């Protein structure tokens, strides 16, 4: 038994009965989503983007499930993420999106990580670091995002240095994400990428993110890099979501009480009861991952909880630790019950759209105070491995 005052250092240390919220991750759904994406990618290799702790859902369990499904190439954002991933996947190919920071080349070499180089100074530093032992890297090309990568005018200089490099991949990133109205822009960006990658003949190429996989074979090139879709987000926002849901986010009811018509709720009284209402205060707030934009003011609610099968609106401001839900239409709910904030009735994209944000933010902001658990056959395997 852990000492009473032992510090909580990891999410799995938080017992279900002590936590106000529970995050459940379906590892079988993660594996199934990756397999679907590999099928859609055809002859291209389907990698997996697992940055930000696998989009907030847990790097260790996610990577183990993906590797068992056949995934061999992974992308992270930071070198420290790559170090942790290498311990989980000794034989995987690991790219680091954010490139080569000064004084970190020795870490990439030690842990066999591949920096994504997006500037001439990075390329020069990597050549210097690899003077004795050549090591693979990727080259980032800017095909319209204006965020990271070599611009067209810099490519001849970079190409002149290519003989000193072991380039495993040239890559860029789509600007537009999955809307039908952007089809022409996507086609133009593919053409731009074809043009700029010509400076590195014979090198495998990668452009498609989750949504890009669904643009068709012309966007796939040699490697596709899904992230959001693996975790259940909709890569085709104008159409039905083809992915299996992965995450459930639930919160416990602390208190249920009645209020009279005209009563205000929460900071600044932003919501006023239009009639006598029954309210439940749940043990979850923005510190746990409920977007502040989900607050309920006058008019159309910006967020809901699923309570006994009924969609009940969030009312008033979201506090750090607490949120109030109008449960008038769920009269049986009581203290200690759980309500669903993400799950079968409310998707990641639903909560994000209503709150005026994006599902990526919702996933990565699911807080560390939750009890976390994994389900599915893959979870059983992890248990047998002691993870």
C-alpha positions as CSV (number, residue, x, y, z in Angstrom):
1,X,0.0,0.0,0.0
2,X,1.3,3.5,-0.9
3,X,2.0,5.8,2.1
4,X,-0.9,8.1,2.8
5,X,1.0,11.3,1.8
6,X,2.9,9.8,-1.1
7,X,3.1,12.3,-4.0
8,X,1.0,11.6,-7.1
9,X,3.5,11.7,-9.9
10,X,1.7,10.0,-12.8
11,X,-1.9,9.7,-13.9
12,X,-2.2,6.0,-13.1
13,X,-1.5,6.9,-9.4
14,X,-4.9,8.6,-9.1
15,X,-7.5,6.1,-7.8
16,X,-10.9,6.2,-9.4
17,X,-12.7,6.9,-6.1
18,X,-10.5,9.9,-5.4
19,X,-10.6,11.5,-8.9
20,X,-13.4,13.8,-10.0
21,X,-13.0,12.8,-13.6
22,X,-12.2,9.6,-15.5
23,X,-10.6,9.3,-19.0
24,X,-11.1,6.0,-20.7
25,X,-8.9,5.1,-23.7
26,X,-10.0,2.3,-26.1
27,X,-6.7,0.9,-27.4
28,X,-8.5,-1.5,-29.7
29,X,-10.1,1.5,-31.4
30,X,-6.7,3.2,-31.7
31,X,-5.3,0.1,-33.4
32,X,-8.4,-0.2,-35.7
33,X,-8.1,3.4,-36.7
34,X,-4.5,3.0,-37.7
35,X,-5.3,-0.1,-39.7
36,X,-8.1,1.8,-41.5
37,X,-5.7,4.6,-42.3
38,X,-3.1,2.2,-43.6
39,X,-5.7,0.6,-45.9
40,X,-6.7,4.1,-47.2
41,X,-3.0,5.0,-47.8
42,X,-2.6,2.1,-50.2
43,X,1.1,1.5,-51.1
44,X,2.3,4.4,-48.9
45,X,3.6,3.6,-45.4
46,X,1.3,4.8,-42.6
47,X,3.3,6.3,-39.8
48,X,1.8,7.6,-36.5
49,X,2.1,11.1,-35.0
50,X,2.3,10.5,-31.2
51,X,3.5,14.0,-30.0
52,X,2.1,15.6,-26.9
53,X,1.8,12.3,-25.0
54,X,-0.1,10.8,-27.9
55,X,-2.4,13.7,-28.2
56,X,-3.0,13.6,-24.4
57,X,-4.1,9.9,-24.4
58,X,-0.9,8.3,-23.1
59,X,2.2,7.6,-25.1
60,X,3.2,4.3,-23.6
61,X,-0.1,2.5,-24.1
62,X,-0.7,4.1,-27.5
63,X,2.7,3.2,-29.0
64,X,2.6,-0.3,-27.7
65,X,-0.9,-0.8,-29.3
66,X,0.3,0.7,-32.6
67,X,3.4,-1.3,-32.8
68,X,1.5,-4.5,-32.2
69,X,-0.7,-3.5,-35.2
70,X,2.3,-3.0,-37.5
71,X,3.2,0.6,-37.2
72,X,7.0,1.1,-37.6
73,X,7.5,4.9,-38.0
74,X,6.6,7.6,-35.5
75,X,6.7,11.4,-35.3
76,X,7.1,13.5,-32.2
77,X,7.6,17.2,-31.7
78,X,10.5,17.3,-29.2
79,X,13.7,15.4,-28.7
80,X,12.8,14.5,-25.1
81,X,9.6,12.8,-26.5
82,X,11.8,10.9,-28.9
83,X,14.0,9.7,-26.1
84,X,11.0,8.3,-24.2
85,X,9.6,6.8,-27.4
86,X,12.9,5.1,-28.2
87,X,12.7,3.2,-24.9
88,X,9.3,1.9,-25.9
89,X,10.2,1.1,-29.5
90,X,13.9,0.2,-29.8
91,X,13.6,-0.7,-33.6
92,X,11.2,2.1,-34.7
93,X,12.0,5.0,-37.0
94,X,11.5,8.2,-35.0
95,X,11.3,11.7,-36.5
96,X,11.3,14.9,-34.4
97,X,9.2,17.6,-36.1
98,X,10.6,20.6,-34.3
99,X,14.1,19.9,-35.7
100,X,17.6,20.4,-34.4
101,X,17.8,22.8,-31.5
102,X,21.3,24.1,-30.6
103,X,23.4,21.8,-28.5
104,X,21.1,18.8,-29.0
105,X,22.7,16.9,-31.9
106,X,24.5,14.5,-29.6
107,X,21.1,13.5,-28.1
108,X,19.7,12.7,-31.5
109,X,22.8,10.6,-32.3
110,X,22.8,8.7,-29.0
111,X,19.1,7.8,-29.2
112,X,19.0,7.3,-33.0
113,X,16.4,10.0,-33.6
114,X,15.9,11.7,-36.9
115,X,15.6,15.5,-36.8
116,X,13.3,17.2,-39.3
117,X,15.6,20.0,-40.6
118,X,13.8,23.1,-41.9
119,X,16.6,25.7,-42.3
120,X,20.1,26.0,-43.6
121,X,21.6,26.6,-40.2
122,X,20.0,23.3,-39.0
123,X,21.4,21.4,-42.0
124,X,24.9,22.8,-41.4
125,X,24.8,21.9,-37.7
126,X,23.7,18.4,-38.5
127,X,26.4,17.9,-41.1
128,X,29.0,19.1,-38.5
129,X,27.5,16.7,-35.9
130,X,27.6,13.8,-38.3
131,X,31.2,14.4,-39.5
132,X,32.4,11.1,-38.1
133,X,29.1,9.1,-38.3
134,X,26.4,9.8,-40.8
135,X,22.9,9.6,-39.4
136,X,19.5,9.9,-41.1
137,X,17.4,13.1,-41.1
138,X,14.4,14.6,-42.8
139,X,14.2,17.8,-44.7
140,X,11.2,20.1,-44.2
141,X,10.0,22.1,-47.2
142,X,7.6,25.0,-47.0
143,X,4.9,24.5,-49.6
144,X,2.5,27.2,-48.3
145,X,2.2,27.0,-44.6
146,X,4.8,29.7,-43.9
147,X,5.6,28.1,-40.5
148,X,8.6,25.8,-40.8
149,X,10.7,24.6,-43.7
150,X,13.0,25.7,-46.6
151,X,11.5,28.1,-49.0
152,X,12.0,27.6,-52.8
153,X,14.9,30.1,-53.0
154,X,16.8,28.1,-50.3
155,X,16.4,24.7,-51.9
156,X,19.4,24.9,-54.3
157,X,21.7,25.7,-51.4
158,X,20.3,22.9,-49.4
159,X,20.4,20.5,-52.3
160,X,24.1,21.3,-52.8
161,X,24.7,19.9,-49.3
162,X,22.6,16.8,-49.8
163,X,25.6,14.7,-50.6
164,X,26.8,15.2,-47.0
165,X,23.5,14.1,-45.6
166,X,21.6,10.8,-45.3
167,X,18.1,12.1,-46.0
168,X,15.4,9.6,-45.2
169,X,12.5,11.8,-46.0
170,X,11.5,15.1,-47.6
171,X,8.2,16.5,-46.2
172,X,5.8,19.3,-46.0
173,X,2.4,19.9,-44.4
174,X,-1.0,20.6,-45.8
175,X,-2.4,24.1,-45.1
176,X,-6.1,23.1,-45.4
177,X,-7.7,20.3,-43.6
178,X,-10.4,18.2,-45.2
179,X,-13.0,20.7,-46.4
180,X,-14.6,20.0,-49.8
181,X,-14.3,23.7,-50.6
182,X,-10.5,23.5,-50.3
183,X,-10.1,20.8,-53.0
184,X,-8.6,23.2,-55.6
185,X,-6.2,24.7,-53.0
186,X,-5.1,21.2,-52.0
187,X,-4.4,20.3,-55.6
188,X,-2.3,23.4,-56.1
189,X,-0.3,22.7,-52.9
190,X,0.4,19.1,-54.1
191,X,1.8,20.6,-57.3
192,X,3.9,23.1,-55.3
193,X,5.3,20.2,-53.2
194,X,6.1,18.2,-56.3
195,X,8.0,21.2,-57.6
196,X,10.1,21.9,-54.4
197,X,10.8,18.2,-53.7
198,X,12.4,17.9,-57.1
199,X,15.6,19.3,-55.6
200,X,16.0,16.0,-53.7
201,X,15.5,13.3,-56.4
202,X,15.0,9.8,-55.3
203,X,14.3,10.7,-51.7
204,X,11.0,9.4,-50.2
205,X,8.4,12.1,-49.6
206,X,5.6,12.8,-47.2
207,X,2.8,15.4,-47.2
208,X,-0.5,13.9,-46.0
209,X,-1.8,14.4,-42.5
210,X,-5.0,12.7,-41.3
211,X,-7.2,14.6,-43.7
212,X,-4.7,14.4,-46.5
213,X,-5.0,10.6,-46.5
214,X,-8.6,11.1,-47.6
215,X,-7.7,13.4,-50.5
216,X,-6.7,10.4,-52.6
217,X,-3.6,8.7,-53.8
218,X,-2.1,11.9,-55.3
219,X,-1.6,13.2,-51.8
220,X,-0.1,10.0,-50.3
221,X,3.5,9.9,-51.8
222,X,5.6,7.5,-49.8
223,X,4.7,8.1,-46.1
224,X,1.5,9.4,-44.6
225,X,1.5,11.0,-41.1
226,X,-1.9,10.7,-39.4
227,X,-2.4,11.9,-35.8
228,X,-5.9,13.3,-35.0
229,X,-7.7,10.5,-36.8
230,X,-5.9,7.8,-35.0
231,X,-7.4,9.2,-31.7
232,X,-11.0,9.3,-33.1
233,X,-11.1,12.8,-34.5
234,X,-12.9,13.4,-37.8
235,X,-10.5,13.8,-40.7
236,X,-13.4,14.5,-43.1
237,X,-15.3,17.3,-41.3
238,X,-17.8,17.8,-44.1
239,X,-18.8,14.1,-44.0
240,X,-19.5,11.4,-41.4
241,X,-16.6,10.5,-39.2
242,X,-15.0,7.2,-40.6
243,X,-13.0,6.7,-37.4
244,X,-13.9,4.7,-34.3
245,X,-14.3,6.8,-31.1
246,X,-11.3,6.3,-28.8
247,X,-11.8,8.4,-25.7
248,X,-14.5,8.7,-23.0
249,X,-14.4,11.6,-20.5
250,X,-16.7,11.4,-17.5
251,X,-17.1,13.5,-14.4
252,X,-18.7,12.8,-11.0
253,X,-21.7,14.7,-9.6
254,X,-20.9,16.4,-6.3
255,X,-24.2,18.1,-5.6
256,X,-27.7,18.3,-6.9
257,X,-30.0,21.2,-6.0
258,X,-33.0,23.2,-7.1
259,X,-33.0,26.9,-8.1
260,X,-35.9,29.3,-8.6
261,X,-36.6,31.2,-11.7
262,X,-34.3,34.2,-12.0
263,X,-31.4,32.7,-10.0
264,X,-28.0,33.3,-11.4
265,X,-25.3,30.6,-11.8
266,X,-21.5,30.8,-11.6
267,X,-19.1,33.7,-11.8
268,X,-20.6,37.0,-13.0
269,X,-24.0,35.3,-13.1
270,X,-23.7,34.8,-16.8
271,X,-26.7,32.4,-16.9
272,X,-30.1,33.0,-15.3
273,X,-32.6,30.3,-14.7
274,X,-35.6,30.9,-17.0
275,X,-37.8,28.8,-14.7
276,X,-37.4,26.6,-11.7
277,X,-34.5,24.2,-12.6
278,X,-32.7,21.3,-11.2
279,X,-28.9,21.7,-11.3
280,X,-26.0,19.3,-10.8
281,X,-22.5,20.5,-9.9
282,X,-19.8,18.2,-11.4
283,X,-16.3,17.7,-10.2
284,X,-14.6,19.0,-13.4
285,X,-13.5,22.3,-14.8
286,X,-11.1,23.9,-17.2
287,X,-8.2,22.4,-15.2
288,X,-9.5,19.0,-16.2
289,X,-10.1,19.7,-19.9
290,X,-13.6,21.3,-20.2
291,X,-13.0,24.2,-22.6
292,X,-13.9,27.6,-21.1
293,X,-15.9,28.3,-24.3
294,X,-18.3,25.6,-23.3
295,X,-19.9,27.9,-20.7
296,X,-23.6,28.4,-20.7
297,X,-24.8,32.0,-21.0
298,X,-28.2,33.3,-22.2
299,X,-29.4,31.7,-25.4
300,X,-28.1,28.6,-27.1
301,X,-25.8,26.5,-24.8
302,X,-22.2,26.1,-25.8
303,X,-21.7,22.7,-24.1
304,X,-23.6,19.7,-22.9
305,X,-23.2,16.7,-20.7
306,X,-24.9,13.4,-21.4
307,X,-26.8,12.4,-18.2
308,X,-28.8,9.2,-18.2
309,X,-29.1,9.4,-22.0
310,X,-30.3,13.0,-22.0
311,X,-28.2,15.9,-23.4
312,X,-28.2,18.4,-20.5
313,X,-26.8,21.9,-21.1
314,X,-23.9,23.4,-19.2
315,X,-24.9,26.6,-17.5
316,X,-22.8,29.5,-16.2
317,X,-19.1,29.9,-16.4
318,X,-16.7,27.0,-16.3
319,X,-14.6,27.2,-13.1
320,X,-11.2,25.7,-12.6
321,X,-12.6,22.6,-10.7
322,X,-16.4,22.8,-11.1
323,X,-19.0,23.0,-13.8
324,X,-22.8,23.3,-13.4
325,X,-25.2,21.3,-15.6
326,X,-28.9,21.8,-15.9
327,X,-30.2,18.2,-15.2
328,X,-34.0,19.1,-15.2
329,X,-34.5,16.6,-18.0
330,X,-32.6,13.9,-16.1
331,X,-34.5,13.8,-12.8
332,X,-32.9,10.5,-11.5
333,X,-29.3,11.8,-11.3
334,X,-27.9,12.2,-7.8
335,X,-24.6,12.8,-5.9
336,X,-21.9,10.3,-6.9
337,X,-23.3,9.5,-10.4
338,X,-21.2,10.1,-13.4
339,X,-22.0,12.3,-16.4
340,X,-20.4,12.0,-19.9
341,X,-18.6,14.9,-21.4
342,X,-17.1,13.1,-24.3
343,X,-18.2,9.7,-25.5
344,X,-21.0,7.9,-27.3
345,X,-23.3,11.0,-27.3
346,X,-20.8,13.8,-27.5
347,X,-17.8,13.4,-29.8
348,X,-14.5,15.3,-29.5
349,X,-15.5,17.4,-32.5
350,X,-18.9,18.1,-31.0
351,X,-17.6,19.6,-27.8
352,X,-14.9,21.5,-29.7
353,X,-17.2,23.0,-32.3
354,X,-19.8,24.2,-29.7
355,X,-17.0,25.7,-27.5
356,X,-15.4,27.5,-30.4
357,X,-12.1,25.5,-30.4
358,X,-10.7,22.5,-32.2
359,X,-10.7,18.8,-31.2
360,X,-6.9,18.7,-31.0
361,X,-7.0,21.2,-28.2
362,X,-9.7,19.3,-26.4
363,X,-7.7,16.0,-26.5
364,X,-4.4,17.5,-25.5
365,X,-6.0,19.5,-22.6
366,X,-7.6,16.5,-20.9
367,X,-6.0,17.1,-17.5
368,X,-3.6,15.1,-15.4
369,X,-6.0,15.0,-12.4
370,X,-8.2,12.3,-14.0
371,X,-8.2,8.7,-13.2
372,X,-7.1,7.1,-16.5
373,X,-7.8,3.6,-17.7
374,X,-7.4,1.6,-20.9
375,X,-9.9,-0.9,-22.3
376,X,-9.9,-3.5,-25.0
377,X,-7.8,-6.6,-25.9
378,X,-4.8,-4.4,-26.3
379,X,-5.1,-3.2,-22.7
380,X,-5.1,-6.8,-21.6
381,X,-1.8,-7.3,-23.4
382,X,-0.4,-4.3,-21.7
383,X,-1.4,-5.6,-18.3
384,X,0.3,-8.9,-19.1
385,X,3.5,-6.9,-19.9
386,X,3.3,-5.0,-16.7
387,X,2.6,-1.6,-18.3
